[in-house]
Amino acid sequence: MNRYTKVITIMGSYFTKDFEKKRKNMVKTREIKEETVRKFFVQGDCEVIVHFEETGKEIVLDSFSSPEDIKKYLGPKFLG
């Protein structure tokens, strides 16, 4: 199962994914397009951690979460 993070800031939001580098034993974070996250979310193959940068609060959403929460934090496109 894929795990993505949606970071919500004052100026907007973006999606990221952590990739583990095998040779250097480190984790690299890259920005991911919303369409990619939406594709896997609708298939039921991922979970999204919604992180509020200002408060530090985190919410975990997957395809079994309530439709109201999905629409509120990810948008109506993710209801699929």
C-alpha positions, -999 to 999 in steps of 0.1 A, spaced: 0 0 0 13 34 -9 15 62 16 13 98 6 13 130 27 -8 161 19 8 191 35 -15 220 41 2 254 45 -11 290 47 -3 295 11 -18 263 -3 -12 225 -3 9 199 -20 14 161 -19 46 143 -11 59 107 -9 89 94 9 113 72 -10 139 51 8 174 51 -7 190 17 -3 227 26 -7 227 56 15 202 45 41 182 77 39 147 88 31 141 113 3 109 132 1 95 142 -33 66 162 -44 39 142 -63 11 153 -86 -24 153 -73 -36 132 -102 -12 104 -93 -24 103 -57 -60 104 -68 -55 75 -92 -42 52 -64 -67 65 -38 -97 58 -60 -83 22 -66 -81 18 -28 -44 12 -29 -31 40 -8 -36 61 23 -31 98 27 -18 115 58 -31 151 59 -6 172 78 -14 208 89 19 227 90 7 254 113 -8 232 141 11 200 135 -21 180 135 -23 149 113 -53 130 100 -50 96 82 -75 90 53 -80 59 32 -108 47 9 -128 35 39 -129 69 56 -161 89 57 -170 107 24 -174 139 43 -138 138 56 -125 128 21 -143 157 5 -133 182 32 -95 174 33 -88 160 -2 -115 173 -24 -145 159 -43 -123 144 -70 -112 118 -46 -146 103 -41 -143 88 -74 
